[in-house]
């Protein structure tokens, strides 16, 4: 029966095949068979692929969930471990230094003992897995050690590390500015990460810093990236071993350390420890209490003061001497308690402030009635801080051109005197040479020849420009002055040789006008700018009522209100600032209104041109130029001319600079004038920049480079003419009209405040040559927000930092930095770091128990102590240059930055990623790979196409 059925089925199949062949042909039948085979094969592959993906995802979920191993699997794991029982002799060398290797092996042994044996001994006591684990860790440490040796630590510590810290400070400052200082903690953190997402464009670290699960996944991925490059391939492909190592590293080492160093309370304790040797005055502590806005901090300090007073009262039973001492201490503590109570009352009641941040009820007239320190005009005009505030006030009353004229004249006179002295020295030197050679040249001949070759026509042109801009009838705005004085000036300029005394009468008259006119100095002394100036100079102290009173005291204004004062926007353009060699020192003022030499130091005058070369020194930046104009003006005419050259010596090297006079005229007819200093290399780089954007400008003739004899006088004159011809060509109206955007590019090149990617213009190149100077400039720019200051302040700071570095390191600054980096990375120091880490986590060889949580009151008092310590660390010299309030705001800004756990974690991870990139610098895929770990942020998803966080499956 079955045979008959089979024969029947075969017959039908043969019949079907015959019909198919007869109907469609052999080719169609073969194509049909091939299609059926491919369909079946594809179906099998799809089923297999889905099963693999699902199984891998299940394993991944189990691994990430950290579920314990099912009990019935223990025996299977134990048996697989016992299959290999061969114990090999292990090479214990890691770094090549016995000191470091000994400490590293000690840490590894303790980690395995406390974080591996605790669960491994429950499975088995077999040593095969432990031996293999030690061998894997040994190999990883050897590879990691070699990569650390090859890392450019100097480059990282002086560039990447500083840039990352400065960027973090900048983001926090911008976030606080966006929140206007009134946001809650959640809002401030949101503003911070919004700023980061905007700056970074495609990444944001908010989820890593705010979500514990995402943070652990991130650290696991980070650990796997490191292990991929330091583990042997066979060990990395061993999933159980890799999972164990990653779990131990993340849960037992990396995460606890990150949590510890990100804790604001721990950072505050470090600040106090670092400032242990800095003395703290009682006045500073009282001022910190007065500036505290956190009631919890005030309550915590008050509680401690009350407790201490109770202890002292219980001891107030000794002899007369001891009793007097206790009473003095009780009196001091009672004073602190009253200050705290007054501050709490002020916070509870709230203090209304105006738009300038000052109390509404503040009576300026009453404050100005003999109570304020009266600064003389001469000191105001010679001091950087006082001049800046006076300029801002004069701009608010549209009279800044009076100070502009005074400072222009001061700079011009100094420049002429300097040039005349230089020419006289050269004349005497030539005279000595002619006498030695016996040329017979007489003194009048030499004098005539020398001064004919070095005329002062450029200074005469500058004097005429000053007259036209401020004193002529066409000047707008014009300085109002007696016509007879102006006429005498014109007569001197037309009939006399260039002399530094040309403007003496004008300057003396202008000084009298500034001092006696009611709108100028007298009104300035009654303005809010003057009060803020006194606060910056620490001259508001001790002029208020007693500290016991809950009053609108000037001390409170100095520390709580004035830090919110914003700059008044005004037509403060065309400002020329004179060179200052000294500033106001920080000191208390009495009720006296007379000038005090201890507060205002003498200053020297500057030059309107490049400074004369100093023997063995460097070029001091010249301040004689107007404040460069804003780039936001819509219509303006720009003219520039190269007026002179100077040879500058920096150490043993010399180079030439070209002095460019720039004039900008806006649509209203107002003109602004300033000078910039450019080297030939800067002109050349700028020429290449504009020709890359505007190809046809490459046809404009540009002077070529010259390697030899490029400092000769005749050559410099020739190159100056060629450069000026090139400059006039690209500034010609037809050229500007046919090249949209060219004028803005040229202005940026000729604008001292913007022609540089560095935060401090024209300092970046010199900073790159001086590593500590670059670091200090960059950090100070972010800490003290020097971008809001004019160029004069930035240059003063550069000179101040140069003096500090000169005193600390001498002339071999960079060599000292390299030596210091070599010292901190030496075997002895690295061994000491590892030993400190081991003793911190395993004191006396035992795992340190978890530290008890510090109570809130203790943390609040630590915050106050840390803030006081940081303010005590400010040097008087820095206060003298930046001002007391500016330095206080900057230091407190740094303190506020580290008071947020999430933001501290962000900084730690940024620094950690920087170290990983530096260690694995040969792997070009590391930077994009690390950035990809942060692309899953919701902020980035909102800005771009939504996508989930990618999970790595290449394990």
C-alpha angles and dihedrals in degrees: 000000000000091000090052091051092049092049090049092051091048090050092052091049091050090048092049091049091049091050092049093049092046094046104039106015131237096287094057091048092052091049090051092051092048091050091052091050093049091048092053092046093050091049091053092048092049092051091048093048093050091051091051093049093047093048092047091049090050090051090047092051091049091049094047093045090056092220116177118255112264111257094238090061095058094085092049092051092045092051092049091051092050093054090085113052101158112119114201128202108257127218107229098194113116116152102009091250117101091205094058095038092054093053093044093051089048091055092046091050092051093047092051091045096051102031105029108030091051090072103017095062088058088064103038145327093228112129100210095095093043091051092049090048091052091049092050093048089047092054092046093051091049092052092043091049092052092050091050090052090054093047118109097238094172091055093046097046094045100039119014096035094047093045092051093050092046091049091051091051090048093051092051093048091050092046091051090047090051090052091046090226094286102089125114120246092264092049092049092052090048090052090049095053091042087058091048092050090050093049098042094041097198107035139048129179097208098111093046090053099040106036117062095203093051090045092055092047089050093051090047090053090046091051091049091052091054093044091050089065100039104036124080111257093245092054094046090052089052099097098195092048092046092049091051094049093046092048092049093047096046103037100034105031119013102036096047091048093048091047091051099048091043094055109107091212091056091048090050090053089051090051091052091047092049092051096045094116095048112099117233119208124215089235091059092049091051091050091051089053090050091052095047114112097179111096092197090060092048092048092049093051091045091051091054092046091051091049092050091049090053091051092050093049090053089056096046094108104088133100127305096272094046091044092053091050092050091048091052091051091047090050092051093047091047089052090053091049092053091049089052092048091050091049092049090050091051091051092047093050094041124226118245113220134187128233090282092056094250125126113273092223093055109124107210093186091057091048091051095053099102096304101097125079107256111224115203118236093240091059092045092054094048101045124081097219097042093044092052092054093044090051091052091051093047089050090053089058093041093245103110091117089076091062091040090058093046093051093042089055091046092052093044092051092049091049094050092047091049093050093048091050091049092050091049092053091049091048092053091048091051090047091055091048093050092050091049091051093044094231092151094227110157127223095253092049092050093045092050094047094045098048092042089059092047107040123173097229093125090058090049089053090051091051090052090050091052090051094048094047099048113012109031122095089249093055114117112221096020127201107238110231140146109286092224091061091050092048092052089052091052090050092052092048091052101041108026134066117254109286133169089233095066094101099033095107092044093049094047091050091047091052090054091049092051092047101044106031109102094222094056126045099000092050091043090057089057096047132097089246090064092050090051090047091054089049090053089051092046089241096130094076122115095007096102131075122281119304090240093069122088093227141137088266123180090236089062090048090051095055107025111027108031093057087071096050110120126210113266110238113227142141090289097154133126092038117161116198124204125225115267126196098182140033141196115289123224110258141132121267128221128210090273115114096201123108118266121210091205090063101039116040125203117267136202130228125254138216132256091215137048109301119255114262113274116216106259090349138104135254111278110219111250118229100199101114134091121259103276114252127253118264093222097083111116102209127025142132119239124203127175137175132183102233105174149353133228134192112226127196120209108182108307094342130084133196139169127248128196120220112220122196109209126192125188122191120190129206093270091058096251112143129208125195132196141152129231131188120222134175122222090251089059091051089048094050090048091050090053090048096054094040089055089056098035105035096187091061089071086081090065109102113252124182113255127233122270121201101190132048091002094146097059114125095236092049094049090051091050093048091047090056092047093048091047090050090051091048093050090050095055091042093052112119094239090053093049093046093051093048111053112207095020094107092055090050091050092049091052088053091050095040113093094200096056110024096100139060089223120098087237109051119232090003098085096080093048090044091054088057090050111047099193091045091054091049094049094045094050095047094043090050090056098038098047098028094236091175088082090056124082124253092264092066092049092052092048089053092050091054091046092052092047089056092050093049091045090055094044102040108012119212097326098067098147092045089055091051092051091048091049093050089049089052097050090048095046119120093252093053095043090050088051091051092052091045091051090050091049094048091047094055098029109032110187089359096296126110108260113246118239109279114247115255111262113235120251095249091056091050091050092052089048089055091054092046092049092049091049092048092051092050090048090056093064110108121229090234091059091048089051092057103037100025130249096268094045093052091044092051091047096050093044088049089058089047091051091049093063096047094084119081095203093050092046089054090051091054092047092052093046090053091045092052090048091054092048091050091049094048092047094037091136090063106080093190094062099084095051090042092054091046090052089064089069101043094095094074116130089228091059091043089054092050095044136020111316115254137157125245109279117241118214114238100172094096 
